[in-house]
Amino acid sequence: MNALPEWMNRSWTSDAHRWTPEGLALLRIFTALFIGCLLVPPSRGASPLWIASVPAEFFAPPPGPLALLTGFPEAWGIRAVRMATWLALLAMGAGWRTRGASLLAGAGILMLQGMEYTVGKINHEMVLPLVPLLFSGSGWGRRWSVDAALARPAASSNAWSATKANPQPATHPPALPAAVPTLALLIGFMMFTAGVPKLIGGWLDPGSQAALGHVLNQQVSKGRDVLLSGRAAAIDLPLFWELADWGTVMFELGFLPAAFHPRWFRWFLAAAVGFHTATLLTLNIAFLPNF
């Protein structure tokens, strides 16, 4: 964790006991299943043909390597990257060559997201590739993995030799993977950057209710009128919606300072689950990657 401020390191060090090798292995398996089964881009169905069929006039790639392209990627290229990403996620979940598979999975998701964003719209999915990329060096392949099974005979032999030489080997306290506070800091920054535009865009203006405006826009303009959308739109209480505006801004801005302390950050994560559940129920926007 040398890349992080020392005082942040000290704050998160007390959290090291929570991150056992078995827990990291569960995170690896869950991440591979969750992304592989539900969230491999492009998000508009299983076929990537929609990207290749967009008129060339709409080509607006984000900054980065994809800006070197002269037009939308071909469908076969997108299929190839998707297949490589799925295979990397499968290897990562099984724990075979875990570090390389994690890096390849994260890079593949980044590439697929970039292809999807060549239409000019960037979605809130950046956290997806960060998890396999950051945790690739965390040791999350040391348990319940092909790598661990292959290394077990050699490890058992080395342990027997070490026991003969030193019957009482020294014990060390658990080390916190650097990926944990780093990911917390990045998530906090993402939420913070979502709050700043609201802060300067007038969400705290008592004369307007931005949250209500979003509910009505989603319901009327975009036809998202299921679940609790109609009930939310019928709430004619300006104070309620003003509190919703202020609560949203304060919540998103507070995520970044909360990331510097594990206990605060866990409370904000719990609140984020409720926040995005409310967004799903009232605005009909799932934000599945955030969940």
Sequence and secondary structure as in RCSB ss.txt:
>XXXX:A:sequence
MNALPEWMNRSWTSDAHRWTPEGLALLRIFTALFIGCLLVPPSRGASPLWIASVPAEFFAPPPGPLALLTGFPEA
WGIRAVRMATWLALLAMGAGWRTRGASLLAGAGILMLQGMEYTVGKINHEMVLPLVPLLFSGSGWGRRWSVDAAL
ARPAASSNAWSATKANPQPATHPPALPAAVPTLALLIGFMMFTAGVPKLIGGWLDPGSQAALGHVLNQQVSKGRD
VLLSGRAAAIDLPLFWELADWGTVMFELGFLPAAFHPRWFRWFLAAAVGFHTATLLTLNIAFLPNF
>XXXX:A:secstr
 TTS HHHHHHHHTTGGG  HHHHHHHHHHHHHHIIIII S  SSS THHHHTS GGG    SSGGGG SS   H
HHHHHHHHHHHHHHHHHHHTSSHHHHHHHHHHHHHHHHHHHGGGS   S THHHHHHHHHTTTTTTSSSSHHHHH
HHHHHHHHHHHHHHH SS         THHHHHHHHHHHHHHHHHHHHHHTTTT TT  HHHHHHHIIIIIS   
 TTHHHHHT   HHHHHHHHHHHHHHHHHHHHHTTSHHHHHHHHHHHHHHHHHHHHHH    TTT 
